[in-house]
């Protein structure tokens, strides 16, 4: 099954990657840009920015279904900050 979510224009900034990778990328759903994802490289969580709230809800549902389907992380929270 082809993933509905893809990243484009991924840029990793090695000199700022300390605890985690420092990066920025466009987030696409079915080939359409719906937002972006980034990380400052300091050990924190990824940051998600969506153009519309409905896209965030769709991405959360896809993430939850993937985790359930693959038996990953019992008690997984699908809420993106």
Backbone torsions as a table, in degrees:
resi	resn	phi	psi	omega
1	UNK	NA	130.7	-179.7
2	UNK	-76.6	137.0	178.9
3	UNK	-68.3	138.3	176.7
4	UNK	-80.8	-19.5	-178.2
5	UNK	-104.6	133.9	176.3
6	UNK	-140.2	160.0	175.1
7	UNK	-110.8	141.2	174.9
8	UNK	-131.8	158.6	178.7
9	UNK	54.2	40.4	178.7
10	UNK	-67.2	126.3	176.7
11	UNK	-127.0	118.1	176.8
12	UNK	-103.0	130.9	-179.7
13	UNK	-108.4	93.9	-174.3
14	UNK	-58.8	-40.6	-176.1
15	UNK	-66.5	-18.1	177.0
16	UNK	-102.7	-0.4	-179.3
17	UNK	-85.4	111.2	-178.9
18	UNK	-116.0	-77.7	179.5
19	UNK	-82.4	-32.2	177.1
20	UNK	-137.8	171.8	176.6
21	UNK	-70.1	135.3	172.4
22	UNK	-90.8	121.6	-176.5
23	UNK	-154.6	167.1	172.8
24	UNK	-143.0	140.9	176.3
25	UNK	-155.0	150.7	170.7
26	UNK	-78.5	141.1	178.3
27	UNK	-105.9	123.5	-178.4
28	UNK	-115.9	140.5	174.4
29	UNK	-117.6	117.4	-177.4
30	UNK	52.7	39.2	176.2
31	UNK	84.1	-2.6	-178.8
32	UNK	-108.6	130.9	179.1
33	UNK	-65.9	124.6	179.8
34	UNK	-116.7	-7.4	-179.3
35	UNK	165.9	-154.2	-179.7
36	UNK	-144.7	163.4	175.8
37	UNK	-136.5	141.6	-178.7
38	UNK	-151.1	166.2	174.7
39	UNK	-148.3	137.2	-177.4
40	UNK	-80.7	-7.9	176.5
41	UNK	80.3	14.2	-177.1
42	UNK	-106.6	14.5	178.2
43	UNK	99.5	-2.4	-179.3
44	UNK	-86.0	179.8	179.5
45	UNK	-74.2	164.5	172.7
46	UNK	-69.2	149.5	177.9
47	UNK	-107.7	125.5	179.5
48	UNK	-111.0	133.9	177.4
49	UNK	-128.7	120.0	-177.2
50	UNK	-110.5	145.8	176.7
51	UNK	-68.9	-38.9	-177.9
52	UNK	-134.8	146.4	-179.2
53	UNK	-59.4	-36.6	-178.2
54	UNK	-61.3	-32.9	178.7
55	UNK	-68.0	-38.2	176.6
56	UNK	-61.4	-44.1	-179.7
57	UNK	-62.8	-41.4	178.9
58	UNK	-64.0	-45.9	-179.5
59	UNK	-63.0	-41.5	177.4
60	UNK	-61.2	-41.1	179.0
61	UNK	-65.8	-40.5	178.2
62	UNK	-63.8	-43.8	179.7
63	UNK	-62.2	-44.5	-179.8
64	UNK	-64.0	-42.4	179.4
65	UNK	-64.0	-40.2	179.4
66	UNK	-62.7	-46.6	-179.3
67	UNK	-62.9	-43.8	179.9
68	UNK	-64.4	-44.8	-178.4
69	UNK	-62.7	-33.4	-177.0
70	UNK	-101.1	4.9	176.5
71	UNK	62.9	38.0	-177.2
72	UNK	-99.1	147.4	168.6
73	UNK	43.3	81.3	175.6
74	UNK	-57.6	134.6	-178.2
75	UNK	82.3	16.1	-179.5
76	UNK	-53.8	135.5	173.0
77	UNK	-104.0	125.5	-178.0
78	UNK	-90.1	8.1	-175.8
79	UNK	-81.0	121.9	177.4
80	UNK	-91.3	132.3	-177.8
81	UNK	-81.1	NA	NA
